[in-house]
Amino acid sequence: MAALIVLGLICPKRLRASVEELNINIGTNTPINVTGSFGIASVSVNDDIEQAIERADHAMYQAKKSGRNRVCVT
């Protein structure tokens, strides 16, 4: 299970870092920077998908409240 959690964190952490590195040109001389916050929830075979989504949503809001541009796990 621990290995799956680690694998489940790799993708969102890479995605968060890639988004942070973007410089988006919106037609002005100064590009804008964007960050992302992600929430991760573990899911087992017997879990209700709605509850899993709710846990992930809660984790995402934890990430935003703790400084944004983060990945939080429930």
JOQUI-V889354 format. One record per residue. RES is the residue in three letters. BURIAL is b if it has 9 or more other C-alpha atoms within 8 Angstrom, else e. D_LAST is the distance of its C-alpha to the last C-alpha in whole Angstrom. Layout:
<<RES,BURIAL,D_LAST> <RES,BURIAL,D_LAST>>
This chain:
<<MET,e,14> <ALA,e,13> <ALA,e,16> <LEU,e,14> <ILE,b,11> <VAL,e,13> <LEU,e,15> <GLY,b,12> <LEU,b,12> <ILE,e,15> <CYS,e,16> <PRO,b,14> <LYS,b,15> <ARG,e,19> <LEU,e,19> <ARG,b,18> <ALA,e,20> <SER,e,23> <VAL,b,22> <GLU,b,23> <GLU,e,26> <LEU,e,28> <ASN,e,31> <ILE,e,31> <ASN,b,35> <ILE,e,36> <GLY,e,39> <THR,e,40> <ASN,e,41> <THR,e,37> <PRO,b,34> <ILE,e,31> <ASN,b,28> <VAL,b,24> <THR,b,21> <GLY,b,17> <SER,b,14> <PHE,b,11> <GLY,b,8> <ILE,b,6> <ALA,b,5> <SER,e,7> <VAL,e,10> <SER,e,13> <VAL,e,17> <ASN,e,17> <ASP,e,14> <ASP,e,15> <ILE,e,15> <GLU,e,15> <GLN,e,12> <ALA,b,10> <ILE,b,11> <GLU,e,10> <ARG,b,6> <ALA,b,7> <ASP,b,10> <HIS,b,8> <ALA,b,6> <MET,b,9> <TYR,b,11> <GLN,b,10> <ALA,b,11> <LYS,b,14> <LYS,e,15> <SER,e,14> <GLY,e,17> <ARG,b,16> <ASN,b,17> <ARG,b,13> <VAL,b,10> <CYS,b,7> <VAL,e,4> <THR,b,0>>
